[in-house]
């Protein structure tokens, strides 16, 4: 069952359809990306598309976000791409993704919204245009805490960490064993591709990208050694920076297709085009165009003003985050910025005045908004405001994290 030519697979993840940025809707960007993706699939003669989680930004996506998703799947089904495999991420609702599963299967779109009771359901054997098997996919979705660990009274944080990592390792081992068994039954040397949505050890993130820690009381960053050796390529989602896992060419995060925050403004976004022939896998990143330019402008007023003039002179169109770091306290900072960008294609979405926050405590609350704070930071301030003793705070913080995690993992679309 030798392949005559390499199988062409495209790996993407973390679309976060429906996500906004400081109140601005980003549907035009998402639509532009998906249109470009359809064109790329055609131009690169992609035969298999894998989407490694976080299709949507929330568990209850808007009608517009759903429209973009389903329209894209219909366009891909009409192309030469034979199969699409979608697994859920931590932002996705498993039941929402799974609801049209049977219907999408008619379009050769395979959806795994949650870990299944039967690990074999996560092992997909995909066929070529003649009906012959051409690829085995271990389609592992985001593994929720309850999927892989049984809670016990009196557990320490170290106990939880150990059980979480062992649960993830065990799940991948079971799925990979089934995949190898099916490959042996089919004969030949079919390639095996693994998928997942998790935080690999050593993975890089950037400030403001919205990447969450996945498990309570634990960093639970998964070491590369957990993944079975039989995987010819490993397609992961969750981290937004395109990167290799443990330096391996054939184990990667594709990263998010658009910058999720201003911390990603200068980052080159890409997809992974993978050519598979038996046990060999060659990976080529494909750069994604910028559909909406983001720019972070920071420094003292002279530096900020000069940069705004440069952008204006080039007639740049961009969304801006301005971070003032000068020594002088500028009470009219916003007015100056409005004057500098008034008749331009520059739009300021956020102004952060660090100097005021640092030096004028009485103004800090006026300059700060909830958008500037992490949820845990707000809770810590509440503890301080109510004079909670330091000795009690670690336990309260731990309980707070568990409550938030339980809320994040609740599927509002499930019965």
N, C-alpha and C positions, 0 to 999 in steps of 0.2 A: 504494500500500500504506500509506495513512495510518492511523494509530492513532485510534480513536474517542475513547478516553480515555487518560489517562496510565497507563503500566505501573507497578505498585507493586513495588519491590524492597527487600528488607531485607538489610543488610550487618552481619555479625557476625564475630568472630574470637577467637582466643586463649582457648579454653575451658579448656584444660589439664586435661581430665578425668583424675582420679586423683591430682591434686596434693594434698599434705598440707602442714600448717603446724606446724612444730615438733612433729612426731610425731602431730598430730591429723588423722584422716581427715576429708575434706570432702564425702563422697558425698551427704549430705543437702542441702548447698548446691547442688551440681551438679544433683541431681534437681529441686530447687525451681526453679532457673533454667530448666531445659529444659521443665518443665511450664508455667512462665510464658511461655516463648517460643512454645510451641504455641498458647496462648491469645491471645498478641499477634498471631501470624500470622493467626488467625481474625478477631480484632476489627478489625485494620487492613486486612483483605482483601489480604494479601500474596500476590503471584503468583509471585515468584522469591525464593529465599533463597540468599545467597552466604556461604560460610564461608571466610575468608581465612587458613587455616592454624592450626597448633598446636591441633588438635582434642584430642589427648591430651598429657599431660605428659611421657611417656616413649615410647621406641620399642617397648617391650614392655608395653602397658597391661594392667591387671588385668582379670579377668573382669567385675568390677562396673562398671568404666569402659566396657568394651565393651558391656555390657548397656544402659547408659544411652544410649550413642550409637545403637545399632541400634533400640532402642525408640523413641527420638525420631524417627529417620528414618521408621519405620513410621507414627507418629502424623501426621507432616507429609504423608506420601503419602496418608493418608486425608482430608486437609483440602483446601481449595480451592487451596492452593499448588501450582502446576503443576510447578515444577522446583526442585531443590536442586543447587547447584554447590559442591563441596568441593575445595580445593587443600591440599596438604601444607605444613606449616611446618617449621622447623628441628628442632622437638622430635619430629615425627612420623616413623614408619618408612614410607618410600615403598611398600615391598612389602606392608606390613601394610594400608595404606589401599587399595592397588590390588587386593588379593587378591579381595574380593567385588565388584569393579567391574562385571562383566557382570551379576551378579544384581541389584545396586543399580540398574543402568541400566533394568531392568524397572519400577522404581518412579520413574523419571525423576529419579534421583539420579546426578549426573555427578561422577566422582572423577578428579582428576589428581594422582597421588602424586609424580611426579618429572618433570623436563624430559624431553621425548620426542625421539627421533631425528628425527621428522617434526614440525616446528613446527605444521603444520596440525591435528595431533591436539589441540592446546591451544586451537583455535578452535571454539567450540560455537555452533551455530545452534539456538536454542530456539524451539519452536512454541507457538502458543496453543491453545485448546481445539478450534478448527476444523482444526488442522494447518497453519495459515499461519505463516510465520516472524514472530516478534515481537521477538527480541533476539539480538544476537551477543555472546558472552562470550569475552574473551581470558583464559583460565584458566591463568595462569602460576603455578606453584608456587614454593616456595623453591628458588632456583638454587644448587646446591652448587658449590663451587670447581671440582671436576672437570668440571662441566657446561659451564662458561663460560670456562675458562682452561687452556691447556696449559703446564705447568711446564717451565722451561728452566734448565739449569745456569748458575750465575753471575748469576741475576736479583737485582736490588736490591729493597728494599721498595717503592720508587717504581715500579719496573717491574711488580711484582705489583699495586699499586694501580691503575695505569693499565690493565692488562690485565683486571682484574676489572670495573672500571667500563665499559670498552669491551665486554666480554662481555655484561654486563647490558643495556647500551644496544642492542647488536646483536640480542639475543634478543627484546626487546620490539619492536624495529623490524620484525623478520621476522614475528612473530605479528600485529602490527597491520596490516602490509601485506596479509597473507592475509585478515584480517578485512575490510579495505576492499574487497578484490577480491570477496569473497563478497557483500558488501553491494551492490556494483555489479551483480553477476550476478543478484541477487534483485530489483533495482529498488527504487524508493522510498527512504526515509530511515530505515532501521532504526537504532536506537541501538546504540552499542558500549560495553560495560562492560569495563574492565580489572581484573584481580586480581593480587595479588602478596603476597609475604611477605619483607620486607626492611626495612632501616633507612634511612629517608629523611633527607637532610641537614636539620639544624635540629630534628629530632624530639626530643620531651621524654620523659624517663624519670624514675622516682622510685626512691629507695633501697629495696633489698630486693624489687624486683619480679621478679627472676630473668631479666630480659632480657639475653641474651648478645650480645656482638659476634659478627658472623657470619663474618668472614673473618680469617685469620691475618695478623699483621704489617700490618694495615690497618684503619683505621676504616671504610673503604669505605662511607661514608654517601652514598647515591645522591641526586644533585641532581634537583630536580623537572623540569629541562629534559630529562632522559633519557626521560621518558614521552611517547609519541607524542601529537600534538595531536588525533588522531581519536577519542580516548577521551572519551566523554560523561560518564562517571563512573569514578573509580579507587578501588577497594575494597582497602585494604591491611591486612595483619596484621603482627604482631611487637611493636609498641610497645603497652603496656598503658594508656597515657593517651589518652582520646579527643581527637583533634586534627585540624586541617586540615593539608594539606601545602603549604608555601609560601604559606599564606594563602588557598588556592583553596577555594571552597565545594564544588566537585565532585571533590575529591581528598582522601580522609580515611582515618585510622585509626579504626575503631569502638572500639578498646580492649578490654580483657578484661572479661567480664561480672561477675566478682566480684573483690574485691581479692586480689591474690596475696601480699601481705605487709602488715605494719603501716604501711609507708610510704604505702600507698594507702588507709589507713583512712578518711580524710576526703574521699576522691575520689568524685565523682558518676559512676556508671557508666551507659553508654548504648549504644544501637544506632543505626544510621543508616537511616531510612526514606527511600527515594529514589523520587520520581515522575519517570518518563521519558516524554517525548513528543517524538519526533524528536530533534533536537540539544539540546533543553532538558532540564535536570535540576534538580529542586528537592529539597533535602535537609532533613529534619526529624529531629533527635535524639529518641529515645524513652528516657526515663529508666528504668533497671532498678531494681527494689526491692532493698533490703538483705535478704539471706536469713540472714546471720550477722554480727552487729555486731562490728567490731574496734575497739579503742581503744588508743592509745598514751598512757600516762601518764608524764610526766617532770617532773623538777625536784628540789628538796630534799624532805626528809621531810614538812614541813608542807604543801607543795603537793601531793604525792602523796596524803597522808592526806586532805586536803580534797576532792580529786577523787574518791577512793574513796567517801567519805561521800556526795557528791552522787549518784554512780551508785547506791549502795545505797538512798538515799532515794527515787529514782525507780523502784526495783525493776528496774533495767536488767539485761538479759541480754547479756553480751558476753565475748569473749575479749580478754585484756589482754596488752600488752607494757609492762613497767615499767622505766623507765630512771632510775636514781638519779644525780642530778647535784649533790648537796649537798656542802658542805665537810667536814662531820663524817663520819668513817668509821664506818659502821654494820655491826658484825659480826653483828647479829641482824636484818638487813633481811628475810630470807625469813620469819622467824618473825613479824615485825610484819605483813607482807603476808598471811600465812595467817590471822592473827587478824582483820585488817580485812575479809577476804572469805570467812571460813569458812562462814557461814550465808547466803550470797547466791547469786545466779545469775551472779556474776562468776567467771571462770576465768582464772587467770594462766598463760599459755603460756610466757612468757619473762621473765626478770629480768636486767637488765644493770646492773652496778654500775660506772659509769665512774670514780668517784672512787677506788675500790680499785685499779682497773687503772692509773690515773695515778700514784697516790701510794705505793702499797705494792707494789713490784716483786716482792717475794718471794711475794706472794699472787696475782700476776697469772695464773699458770698455773692456780691453783685456781679462779679466777673465770671463766676463759676456757674455751670449748669449741670444737670444730671448726666448730660451727654459726655461731660468731661470725666466722669467718675465710673469706676467699675462697681458692680453690685456689692462685692465684698467690702470695698472701701466705704460705701454708704453704711453698711452694717457696723463696721468698725467705728465709724463716727458716732453712730447711735449708742454703742457701748460706752464710748468715752463721754458722751453727753449725759448719760445716765449714771456716770461714776461707777460702772461695774468694776469690781476688783480685778486686777491683772490675773490673779490665780484662776479666776473663773472663765476668762476669755477664750483660752484654747478650746475648751469643751463646747462653749457656745458657738464658736466659729465652725467647729467640726459639725455640730448639729445643723447649723445654717447651711453649710455646703451640702449636707445630705438632703435637706429639704429642697434646695434649688435643683439638685441633681434629679431627685424624684419628679419634680415638676417638668424638667427638661425631657425626661424619658417617658412621660405620660403621653400616650397617643390619643388625642382628642377625637379621632375618627374611629377608634375601636369601640366595640360594644361595651 
